Amino acid sequence: MSPETPAAPVGQFSRRRLQFRAWRGTRPFWAGLFVLLAGFPIMYFPYAHLQVGHLTLAMATTGGAGSLIIGVLLVVLGVSLWFQKHVRVFAGVAAILLGLVSIPVSNLGGFLMGFLLSLVGGAMAVAWAPGAEPGEQPAQEDTTGAGGAPQATDSDTAILKPVVGEPNDLSGTSPANGANGRHSAG
């Protein structure tokens, strides 16, 4: 391609993909996906009938209804993480607790698949924090002197000067408070 070649027009697929990427970046998408996927093995295995040759294995347990409720709740929590991002801490903690409850209720939490997915997804949901909105960056001034060597600025020298009495000065010896290093116990 030469520099004179015009750019290819953005197609419908590329535009939708970029829109999805922007939507996905503003919410705990992967946490929601893991929690949503955790619900399916927890719901499925108590009702599964596996065929091994001519032998039918039924995984039906007494906690079949409990497994169905746990699985549906995990799916709902996963979807709510996508569309209601402000409930991320509640949904994350609830997903972790439901994953733990699924161990005795639902065949070791869907043979550990649903259990592990709910723990990872719940932890990701609790740990997710919304990013800061991109704002205007102030222009940096050129601090190079003659010959390209950097020059010292006021902010560089301010770091080296000790300032007594700053709000972060925890020594207690500021002349402004009259303590001079003496601390009272009462």
C-alpha positions, 0 to 999 in steps of 0.5 A, a space after each residue: 500500500 502506498 501513502 496515497 491509498 485512501 483508508 478503508 471505510 469503517 464497516 458495520 462489523 468494525 463499528 459494532 465491534 468498537 462499540 462493544 469494546 467501549 461498552 465492555 470497558 465501562 463495566 465488570 464484563 469478565 466478572 459478569 461472564 464468569 458468574 453467568 457461566 458458573 450457573 450453568 454447570 450448577 444447574 445442569 449436573 443434578 438433572 443430567 442423565 449420562 449414558 455410558 454404553 447401555 448404562 444410564 447414570 442419573 445425577 439426581 440429588 435431593 438438592 435438585 431444586 436448590 441447585 436450580 435456584 443457585 444456578 438461576 441466581 448466579 445467571 441473574 447476578 452475572 447479567 446484573 453485573 453487565 447492566 447494573 454496574 453499581 451493584 458490583 460489590 453486592 453481586 460479587 459477594 453474593 456470587 462467592 457465597 452462592 458458589 460456596 453453598 453450591 458445594 454441598 447442595 449441587 454435586 460439589 458445585 457442578 463438579 468444581 467447575 461452577 464453584 471455581 467460576 463463581 469464586 473467580 467471577 465474584 472476586 473480580 466483581 468486588 475488585 473491579 473499579 470504574 476507570 477515570 474519565 479521560 480528561 484534558 491533559 495539561 501541556 508539558 513545557 519544554 525543560 531542555 536547555 541548550 544542547 538538550 540537557 534538562 534544566 532544573 525546574 521549581 518543582 524539582 528543587 521543591 522536593 529537596 527543601 524540607 518544609 516544617 509545619 506541613 499538614 503531613 508533618 507527623 513529628 509534632 515539632 512544628 513551631 505553629 502548634 507550640 509543641 516543640 516535640 513535647 506530647 501530652 498524654 491527655 
